[in-house]
Amino acid sequence: MDAKTRSALEAISNATVSMQLLKRGIRSVSMAGPKPMNTPTKPIVGEAFTLRYVPMREDLSTPEVLGGKDYPPRVAIESVPADEILVIDGRGRADIAAVGDILVERLKVRGVGGLVADGGLRDFEECLAADFPIYAAGPAAPASVHGHSAADLQTPIQCGGVAVFPGDIIKGDGDGIMVIPKALAEEVGRDGVEQERYECFAKLQVSRGARVPDVYPATEQSKADYAAWIEAGEPEA
């Protein structure tokens, strides 16, 4: 993702992203489960680095595996590049923690862009105290090995009911998490900025007494009025 695309995506809302993807026939992109944990919300934009859990199996989910050098969550924490988003398939289990505060602190120190998981967080208050962008299902005391086996990383996963491929663009704001196919990111950002520019005009017109059907969605007349507004320098009064 180049700097121009990142800047455009950072400037627009997830509601706008959703509409832009819908116009391109892409619907299943909004995660159910991961919610913004920080107050105020910490918006994120970055490429997905994936980690997958599978259902627990007793020989693979013991306290001892947590210390293994090849334990996938430990590898992921040290491998996810700076500015990318660690996305964890926690199987939608809000009652089991995907990570805890020590791993969150390490992500912060390494400059990772954020954490998205459809599972819980243990040491919840400490995780929030790290002042690191987190989108998750909420607090959960049990460690991952209570119900998960760590499977692999940098493979296609599901998170919040949405398919996530490594390198997809993850965008989070107060409305939750959206997944943007990487090939569409540039045009979604570009057209999203223009969408919000028109919506700013439409809202201004409504504040002046215009009827919604006359300005939103755009009509031929409102398009002409919008062009004149742009030409005039986008006056607010």
C-alpha atoms as a printed R data frame, in Angstrom:
    type eleno elety resid chain resno       x       y       z
1   ATOM     1    CA   MET     A     1   0.000   0.000   0.000
2   ATOM     2    CA   ASP     A     2   1.536   3.285  -1.064
3   ATOM     3    CA   ALA     A     3   1.481   6.472   1.002
4   ATOM     4    CA   LYS     A     4  -1.212   8.122  -1.144
5   ATOM     5    CA   THR     A     5  -3.598   5.180  -0.741
6   ATOM     6    CA   ARG     A     6  -2.938   5.002   2.996
7   ATOM     7    CA   SER     A     7  -3.619   8.727   3.374
8   ATOM     8    CA   ALA     A     8  -6.895   8.471   1.462
9   ATOM     9    CA   LEU     A     9  -8.097   5.478   3.492
10  ATOM    10    CA   GLU     A    10  -7.156   7.192   6.739
11  ATOM    11    CA   ALA     A    11  -9.211  10.224   5.712
12  ATOM    12    CA   ILE     A    12 -12.497   8.375   5.109
13  ATOM    13    CA   SER     A    13 -14.866   6.422   7.333
14  ATOM    14    CA   ASN     A    14 -15.627   2.729   7.343
15  ATOM    15    CA   ALA     A    15 -19.184   3.610   6.352
16  ATOM    16    CA   THR     A    16 -17.745   5.128   3.182
17  ATOM    17    CA   VAL     A    17 -15.492   2.120   2.608
18  ATOM    18    CA   SER     A    18 -18.505  -0.164   2.950
19  ATOM    19    CA   MET     A    19 -20.426   1.781   0.309
20  ATOM    20    CA   GLN     A    20 -17.480   1.872  -2.076
21  ATOM    21    CA   LEU     A    21 -17.016  -1.888  -1.797
22  ATOM    22    CA   LEU     A    22 -20.765  -2.469  -2.189
23  ATOM    23    CA   LYS     A    23 -20.647  -0.522  -5.464
24  ATOM    24    CA   ARG     A    24 -18.004  -3.016  -6.600
25  ATOM    25    CA   GLY     A    25 -20.089  -6.046  -5.582
26  ATOM    26    CA   ILE     A    26 -18.121  -6.785  -2.392
27  ATOM    27    CA   ARG     A    27 -20.410  -7.289   0.614
28  ATOM    28    CA   SER     A    28 -18.839  -9.640   3.167
29  ATOM    29    CA   VAL     A    29 -16.211  -7.263   4.516
30  ATOM    30    CA   SER     A    30 -17.463  -6.005   7.893
31  ATOM    31    CA   MET     A    31 -16.370  -8.074  10.892
32  ATOM    32    CA   ALA     A    32 -18.884  -9.150  13.532
33  ATOM    33    CA   GLY     A    33 -17.206  -9.479  16.918
34  ATOM    34    CA   PRO     A    34 -14.102  -7.284  17.006
35  ATOM    35    CA   LYS     A    35 -14.989  -3.891  18.477
36  ATOM    36    CA   PRO     A    36 -12.827  -0.890  19.333
37  ATOM    37    CA   MET     A    37 -11.466  -1.428  22.833
38  ATOM    38    CA   ASN     A    38  -9.687   1.893  23.289
39  ATOM    39    CA   THR     A    39 -11.379   5.044  24.580
40  ATOM    40    CA   PRO     A    40 -11.233   7.139  22.513
41  ATOM    41    CA   THR     A    41 -11.087   4.804  19.539
42  ATOM    42    CA   LYS     A    42  -7.705   4.443  17.847
43  ATOM    43    CA   PRO     A    43  -8.291   4.258  14.073
44  ATOM    44    CA   ILE     A    44  -6.052   1.867  12.126
45  ATOM    45    CA   VAL     A    45  -5.134   1.230   8.504
46  ATOM    46    CA   GLY     A    46  -2.613  -1.412   7.495
47  ATOM    47    CA   GLU     A    47  -1.915  -4.699   5.772
48  ATOM    48    CA   ALA     A    48  -3.086  -7.886   7.458
49  ATOM    49    CA   PHE     A    49  -0.636 -10.317   9.069
50  ATOM    50    CA   THR     A    50  -2.650 -13.389  10.055
51  ATOM    51    CA   LEU     A    51  -2.602 -15.886  12.928
52  ATOM    52    CA   ARG     A    52  -5.015 -18.810  13.163
53  ATOM    53    CA   TYR     A    53  -6.280 -20.832  16.102
54  ATOM    54    CA   VAL     A    54  -8.133 -24.149  15.712
55  ATOM    55    CA   PRO     A    55 -10.142 -26.099  18.300
56  ATOM    56    CA   MET     A    56  -8.186 -27.334  21.272
57  ATOM    57    CA   ARG     A    57  -6.601 -30.786  21.250
58  ATOM    58    CA   GLU     A    58  -5.264 -31.964  24.591
59  ATOM    59    CA   ASP     A    59  -1.759 -32.936  23.460
60  ATOM    60    CA   LEU     A    60  -1.303 -29.619  21.659
61  ATOM    61    CA   SER     A    61  -2.878 -27.289  24.217
62  ATOM    62    CA   THR     A    62  -0.888 -27.600  27.429
63  ATOM    63    CA   PRO     A    63   0.749 -24.847  29.499
64  ATOM    64    CA   GLU     A    64   4.125 -26.142  28.329
65  ATOM    65    CA   VAL     A    65   3.507 -25.253  24.667
66  ATOM    66    CA   LEU     A    66   3.296 -21.580  25.578
67  ATOM    67    CA   GLY     A    67   7.076 -21.495  26.027
68  ATOM    68    CA   GLY     A    68   7.956 -23.168  22.737
69  ATOM    69    CA   LYS     A    69  10.121 -21.137  20.370
70  ATOM    70    CA   ASP     A    70   8.001 -22.278  17.433
71  ATOM    71    CA   TYR     A    71   4.658 -21.617  19.152
72  ATOM    72    CA   PRO     A    72   2.779 -19.686  16.420
73  ATOM    73    CA   PRO     A    73   1.580 -16.756  18.586
74  ATOM    74    CA   ARG     A    74   5.134 -16.180  19.846
75  ATOM    75    CA   VAL     A    75   6.455 -16.328  16.277
76  ATOM    76    CA   ALA     A    76   3.723 -13.959  15.073
77  ATOM    77    CA   ILE     A    77   4.454 -11.368  17.745
78  ATOM    78    CA   GLU     A    78   8.096 -11.244  16.652
79  ATOM    79    CA   SER     A    79   7.409 -11.499  12.908
80  ATOM    80    CA   VAL     A    80   4.600  -9.064  12.115
81  ATOM    81    CA   PRO     A    81   6.209  -6.060  10.394
82  ATOM    82    CA   ALA     A    82   5.948  -2.556  11.762
83  ATOM    83    CA   ASP     A    83   2.755  -0.747  10.672
84  ATOM    84    CA   GLU     A    84   0.989  -3.990   9.707
85  ATOM    85    CA   ILE     A    85  -2.075  -5.264  11.599
86  ATOM    86    CA   LEU     A    86  -1.995  -8.585  13.454
87  ATOM    87    CA   VAL     A    87  -5.332 -10.263  12.696
88  ATOM    88    CA   ILE     A    88  -6.172 -13.305  14.839
89  ATOM    89    CA   ASP     A    89  -8.731 -15.978  14.049
90  ATOM    90    CA   GLY     A    90  -9.977 -16.631  17.585
91  ATOM    91    CA   ARG     A    91 -12.846 -18.803  16.301
92  ATOM    92    CA   GLY     A    92 -15.346 -16.215  17.509
93  ATOM    93    CA   ARG     A    93 -14.781 -17.324  21.115
94  ATOM    94    CA   ALA     A    94 -15.179 -14.205  23.220
95  ATOM    95    CA   ASP     A    95 -14.722 -16.314  26.379
96  ATOM    96    CA   ILE     A    96 -11.136 -17.315  25.499
97  ATOM    97    CA   ALA     A    97  -8.245 -14.875  25.278
98  ATOM    98    CA   ALA     A    98  -6.377 -14.590  22.004
99  ATOM    99    CA   VAL     A    99  -3.542 -12.618  23.631
100 ATOM   100    CA   GLY     A   100  -2.646 -10.924  26.902
101 ATOM   101    CA   ASP     A   101  -0.909  -7.791  28.078
102 ATOM   102    CA   ILE     A   102   2.711  -8.947  27.634
103 ATOM   103    CA   LEU     A   103   2.156  -9.760  23.970
104 ATOM   104    CA   VAL     A   104   0.292  -6.487  23.466
105 ATOM   105    CA   GLU     A   105   3.202  -4.589  24.996
106 ATOM   106    CA   ARG     A   106   5.602  -6.329  22.631
107 ATOM   107    CA   LEU     A   107   3.462  -5.401  19.621
108 ATOM   108    CA   LYS     A   108   3.508  -1.784  20.735
109 ATOM   109    CA   VAL     A   109   7.282  -1.728  21.240
110 ATOM   110    CA   ARG     A   110   7.840  -3.242  17.782
111 ATOM   111    CA   GLY     A   111   5.738  -0.550  16.092
112 ATOM   112    CA   VAL     A   112   2.959  -2.853  14.888
113 ATOM   113    CA   GLY     A   113  -0.059  -0.933  13.590
114 ATOM   114    CA   GLY     A   114  -2.745  -2.634  15.666
115 ATOM   115    CA   LEU     A   115  -4.405  -5.849  16.823
116 ATOM   116    CA   VAL     A   116  -7.684  -7.325  15.562
117 ATOM   117    CA   ALA     A   117  -9.119 -10.520  17.077
118 ATOM   118    CA   ASP     A   118 -12.568 -12.077  17.255
119 ATOM   119    CA   GLY     A   119 -11.608 -13.523  20.645
120 ATOM   120    CA   GLY     A   120 -11.012 -11.987  24.037
121 ATOM   121    CA   LEU     A   121  -8.158 -10.313  25.890
122 ATOM   122    CA   ARG     A   122  -6.767 -11.432  29.223
123 ATOM   123    CA   ASP     A   123  -5.261  -8.904  31.616
124 ATOM   124    CA   PHE     A   124  -7.745  -6.602  29.942
125 ATOM   125    CA   GLU     A   125  -7.060  -3.393  31.872
126 ATOM   126    CA   GLU     A   126  -3.310  -3.820  31.383
127 ATOM   127    CA   CYS     A   127  -3.835  -4.325  27.652
128 ATOM   128    CA   LEU     A   128  -5.697  -1.029  27.460
129 ATOM   129    CA   ALA     A   129  -3.058   0.711  29.570
130 ATOM   130    CA   ALA     A   130  -0.542  -0.048  26.808
131 ATOM   131    CA   ASP     A   131  -2.264   2.656  24.715
132 ATOM   132    CA   PHE     A   132  -2.080   0.397  21.666
133 ATOM   133    CA   PRO     A   133  -4.859   0.078  19.025
134 ATOM   134    CA   ILE     A   134  -6.961  -2.986  19.874
135 ATOM   135    CA   TYR     A   135 -10.149  -4.335  18.311
136 ATOM   136    CA   ALA     A   136 -11.397  -7.473  20.059
137 ATOM   137    CA   ALA     A   137 -14.447  -9.144  21.576
138 ATOM   138    CA   GLY     A   138 -13.770  -7.940  25.141
139 ATOM   139    CA   PRO     A   139 -12.191  -9.252  28.356
140 ATOM   140    CA   ALA     A   140 -11.613 -12.974  28.900
141 ATOM   141    CA   ALA     A   141  -9.478 -14.526  31.653
142 ATOM   142    CA   PRO     A   142  -8.799 -18.022  30.202
143 ATOM   143    CA   ALA     A   143  -5.581 -18.359  28.210
144 ATOM   144    CA   SER     A   144  -5.745 -19.535  24.602
145 ATOM   145    CA   VAL     A   145  -4.805 -23.116  25.494
146 ATOM   146    CA   HIS     A   146  -8.042 -23.499  27.467
147 ATOM   147    CA   GLY     A   147  -9.905 -23.921  24.197
148 ATOM   148    CA   HIS     A   148  -7.585 -23.299  21.241
149 ATOM   149    CA   SER     A   149  -4.638 -24.912  19.564
150 ATOM   150    CA   ALA     A   150  -2.392 -22.475  17.732
151 ATOM   151    CA   ALA     A   151  -2.236 -23.580  14.122
152 ATOM   152    CA   ASP     A   152  -0.293 -21.337  11.749
153 ATOM   153    CA   LEU     A   153   0.376 -17.832  10.547
154 ATOM   154    CA   GLN     A   154   0.287 -15.933   7.266
155 ATOM   155    CA   THR     A   155  -2.445 -18.144   5.824
156 ATOM   156    CA   PRO     A   156  -6.021 -17.225   4.843
157 ATOM   157    CA   ILE     A   157  -8.230 -17.069   7.947
158 ATOM   158    CA   GLN     A   158 -11.644 -16.003   9.067
159 ATOM   159    CA   CYS     A   159 -12.029 -13.256  11.634
160 ATOM   160    CA   GLY     A   160 -15.414 -11.997  12.701
161 ATOM   161    CA   GLY     A   161 -17.018 -14.072   9.950
162 ATOM   162    CA   VAL     A   162 -14.990 -12.410   7.198
163 ATOM   163    CA   ALA     A   163 -12.299 -13.977   5.023
164 ATOM   164    CA   VAL     A   164  -8.910 -12.334   5.553
165 ATOM   165    CA   PHE     A   165  -5.943 -13.009   3.292
166 ATOM   166    CA   PRO     A   166  -2.417 -11.916   4.209
167 ATOM   167    CA   GLY     A   167  -1.874  -8.475   2.723
168 ATOM   168    CA   ASP     A   168  -5.547  -7.470   2.697
169 ATOM   169    CA   ILE     A   169  -6.042  -3.938   3.958
170 ATOM   170    CA   ILE     A   170  -7.540  -3.704   7.437
171 ATOM   171    CA   LYS     A   171  -9.285  -0.493   8.409
172 ATOM   172    CA   GLY     A   172 -10.675   0.137  11.880
173 ATOM   173    CA   ASP     A   173 -12.645   3.033  13.341
174 ATOM   174    CA   GLY     A   174 -15.562   3.607  15.703
175 ATOM   175    CA   ASP     A   175 -17.822   1.519  13.454
176 ATOM   176    CA   GLY     A   176 -15.574  -1.554  13.738
177 ATOM   177    CA   ILE     A   177 -13.336  -3.376  11.268
178 ATOM   178    CA   MET     A   178 -13.490  -3.509   7.480
179 ATOM   179    CA   VAL     A   179 -11.436  -5.763   5.207
180 ATOM   180    CA   ILE     A   180 -10.479  -4.216   1.864
181 ATOM   181    CA   PRO     A   181  -9.115  -6.484  -0.891
182 ATOM   182    CA   LYS     A   182  -5.649  -5.133  -1.590
183 ATOM   183    CA   ALA     A   183  -6.283  -4.835  -5.332
184 ATOM   184    CA   LEU     A   184  -9.203  -2.456  -4.650
185 ATOM   185    CA   ALA     A   185  -7.590  -0.314  -1.963
186 ATOM   186    CA   GLU     A   186  -6.366   2.484  -4.230
187 ATOM   187    CA   GLU     A   187  -9.674   3.077  -6.000
188 ATOM   188    CA   VAL     A   188 -11.715   2.689  -2.801
189 ATOM   189    CA   GLY     A   189  -9.603   5.369  -1.145
190 ATOM   190    CA   ARG     A   190  -9.715   7.688  -4.151
191 ATOM   191    CA   ASP     A   191 -13.445   7.391  -4.777
192 ATOM   192    CA   GLY     A   192 -14.199   7.389  -1.051
193 ATOM   193    CA   VAL     A   193 -12.613  10.815  -0.645
194 ATOM   194    CA   GLU     A   194 -14.801  12.163  -3.452
195 ATOM   195    CA   GLN     A   195 -17.886  10.479  -1.944
196 ATOM   196    CA   GLU     A   196 -17.334  12.214   1.368
197 ATOM   197    CA   ARG     A   197 -16.716  15.522  -0.383
198 ATOM   198    CA   TYR     A   198 -20.125  15.298  -2.029
199 ATOM   199    CA   GLU     A   199 -21.736  14.159   1.244
200 ATOM   200    CA   CYS     A   200 -20.298  17.234   2.958
201 ATOM   201    CA   PHE     A   201 -22.026  19.355   0.307
202 ATOM   202    CA   ALA     A   202 -25.289  17.404   0.640
203 ATOM   203    CA   LYS     A   203 -25.319  17.756   4.432
204 ATOM   204    CA   LEU     A   204 -24.678  21.489   4.090
205 ATOM   205    CA   GLN     A   205 -27.634  21.768   1.712
206 ATOM   206    CA   VAL     A   206 -29.878  19.830   4.113
207 ATOM   207    CA   SER     A   207 -28.811  22.154   6.943
208 ATOM   208    CA   ARG     A   208 -30.025  25.030   4.759
209 ATOM   209    CA   GLY     A   209 -33.436  23.417   4.316
210 ATOM   210    CA   ALA     A   210 -33.013  21.194   1.244
211 ATOM   211    CA   ARG     A   211 -35.077  18.014   1.042
212 ATOM   212    CA   VAL     A   212 -33.003  14.833   1.237
213 ATOM   213    CA   PRO     A   213 -34.429  13.407  -2.043
214 ATOM   214    CA   ASP     A   214 -33.213  16.546  -3.807
215 ATOM   215    CA   VAL     A   215 -29.568  16.069  -2.818
216 ATOM   216    CA   TYR     A   216 -28.971  12.479  -1.663
217 ATOM   217    CA   PRO     A   217 -28.369  10.368  -3.611
218 ATOM   218    CA   ALA     A   218 -27.164  12.960  -6.093
219 ATOM   219    CA   THR     A   219 -29.582  14.216  -8.730
220 ATOM   220    CA   GLU     A   220 -28.673  15.949 -11.977
221 ATOM   221    CA   GLN     A   221 -29.495  19.301 -10.411
222 ATOM   222    CA   SER     A   222 -27.545  18.617  -7.220
223 ATOM   223    CA   LYS     A   223 -24.556  17.502  -9.298
224 ATOM   224    CA   ALA     A   224 -24.627  20.831 -11.095
225 ATOM   225    CA   ASP     A   225 -24.970  22.694  -7.785
226 ATOM   226    CA   TYR     A   226 -22.112  20.635  -6.361
227 ATOM   227    CA   ALA     A   227 -19.851  21.538  -9.283
228 ATOM   228    CA   ALA     A   228 -20.657  25.211  -8.710
229 ATOM   229    CA   TRP     A   229 -19.908  24.805  -4.995
230 ATOM   230    CA   ILE     A   230 -16.535  23.280  -5.818
231 ATOM   231    CA   GLU     A   231 -15.808  26.108  -8.259
232 ATOM   232    CA   ALA     A   232 -16.653  28.642  -5.528
233 ATOM   233    CA   GLY     A   233 -14.106  27.068  -3.165
234 ATOM   234    CA   GLU     A   234 -16.478  24.908  -1.098
235 ATOM   235    CA   PRO     A   235 -17.943  27.710   1.039
236 ATOM   236    CA   GLU     A   236 -19.497  26.645   4.320
237 ATOM   237    CA   ALA     A   237 -21.920  29.556   4.490
